[in-house]
Amino acid sequence: MKMADAATHLGEKLSVVKEEVKGLGRSGAEKLDQARHWTAEEVQTAASSVRTAGQHGSGAIDSLARDTADKLNSTATYIRGHDARGMVADLRRVVRRHPDEGTKP
């Protein structure tokens, strides 16, 4: 799998996730819990795709792909380990610690 194919695949997966998240606002925390399991699986799949693509590229691309895949794996682990309430609490803590981060140009 080429890096461009992996990026396209990841973009498609993220688009699906984005559509799924839009529907979550209408159906509440129960749907969010169901979706987070699915999302974690999709992120894990994306990590595998990036890792595979990186193995077929040059050393620099391989390193970048491994780092990206590791971050995706960490994201999947976080999603699996936190329910909606926990994620909201984490988000609030981050915003309190870094209130100006979103306003910088």
C-alpha positions in Angstrom: 0.0 0.0 0.0 1.4 3.4 -1.0 1.6 6.3 1.4 -0.9 8.2 -0.7 -3.3 5.3 -0.6 -2.9 5.1 3.1 -3.6 8.8 3.4 -6.7 8.5 1.2 -7.9 5.5 3.2 -7.3 7.4 6.5 -9.2 10.4 5.0 -12.1 8.2 4.1 -12.2 6.6 7.5 -12.0 10.1 9.2 -14.9 11.3 7.0 -17.0 8.3 8.1 -16.1 9.1 11.7 -17.0 12.7 11.2 -20.4 11.8 9.9 -20.9 9.4 12.8 -20.0 12.1 15.3 -22.6 14.4 13.8 -25.3 11.9 14.5 -24.1 11.5 18.1 -25.5 14.9 19.1 -29.0 13.7 18.3 -28.8 10.4 20.2 -26.9 11.1 23.4 -24.2 9.5 25.5 -25.4 5.9 24.8 -24.8 6.3 21.1 -21.4 7.9 21.9 -20.3 4.9 23.9 -21.2 2.6 21.0 -19.5 4.9 18.5 -16.3 5.2 20.5 -15.7 1.5 20.3 -16.3 1.6 16.6 -14.1 4.7 16.3 -11.3 3.1 18.2 -11.3 0.1 15.9 -11.3 2.4 12.8 -8.4 4.4 14.3 -6.5 1.1 15.0 -7.1 0.1 11.4 -5.8 3.4 10.1 -2.7 2.9 12.3 -2.1 -0.4 10.7 -2.5 1.0 7.2 -0.1 3.8 7.9 2.4 1.4 9.4 2.2 -0.9 6.4 2.6 2.0 3.9 5.6 3.3 5.8 7.3 -0.1 5.7 7.3 0.2 1.9 8.7 3.7 1.8 12.1 5.2 2.5 13.6 5.4 6.0 12.3 8.9 6.7 8.8 8.0 5.6 8.9 4.8 7.6 9.9 6.7 10.7 7.1 9.3 10.1 4.6 6.5 9.4 5.6 4.6 12.6 5.2 7.8 14.7 1.8 8.5 13.2 0.7 4.9 13.7 1.8 5.0 17.3 -0.2 8.2 17.9 -3.2 6.7 16.3 -2.8 3.6 18.5 -2.6 5.9 21.5 -5.8 7.6 20.4 -7.6 4.3 20.0 -6.5 3.2 23.4 -7.7 6.5 24.9 -11.1 6.2 23.2 -11.5 2.6 24.4 -10.6 3.6 28.0 -12.8 6.7 28.4 -16.6 7.0 28.3 -18.2 10.3 27.2 -18.2 11.8 30.7 -14.5 11.1 31.1 -13.7 12.6 27.7 -15.6 15.7 28.5 -13.9 16.0 31.8 -10.5 15.6 30.1 -11.4 18.3 27.6 -12.4 20.7 30.3 -9.1 20.1 32.1 -7.1 20.9 28.9 -9.1 24.0 28.2 -8.6 25.3 31.8 -4.8 24.6 31.5 -4.5 26.2 28.1 -7.3 28.8 27.7 -5.5 30.8 25.1 -4.3 28.0 22.8 -7.4 28.2 20.5 -7.2 31.9 20.0 -3.6 32.2 18.7 -3.2 33.0 15.0 
